[in-house]
Amino acid sequence: MQDLHDEEFKKTDCLNCANCCKTTGPLFTNADIDRIAKNFRQKPADFVTQYLRIDEDNDYVLQQLPCPFLADDNKCFIYDIRPKACKEFPHTDRKKFQQISDITLKNIPVCPAVFNIIEKLKSKLPL
């Protein structure tokens, strides 16, 4: 998977798409919240109130989509301090990829790179 991931992202420019930022939102850890709030010179609770909500799995997620930190040119306003989930997306380069294969399947319609990676993986599997 690592090789397929590396090969795909040599030719994929996420700024041409940004569908992940437009249609899905990351989970925010407490560390993410603290780091981003500090950068905004806000209290973490104020950042949560302004941008986040708790979802059905009791995780912090964005209140609305597209991501409020996404600029018109598909660049991220908070790229250097973005949530861990954003840094790791689309998760196709994880060492224990098989443990998160369900997430990858959910990301196929969201991310063209994931679609391409899975198509290449399928072509390498014996029938």
PyMOL commands that set and color helices and strands:
alter all, ss='L'
color gray80, all
select helices_A, chain A and resi 2-11+14-16+19-23+30-39+44-51+79-81+84-88+97-107+112-124
alter helices_A, ss='H'
color red, helices_A
select strands_A, chain A and resi 52-54+60-62
alter strands_A, ss='S'
color yellow, strands_A
deselect
rebuild
show_as cartoon
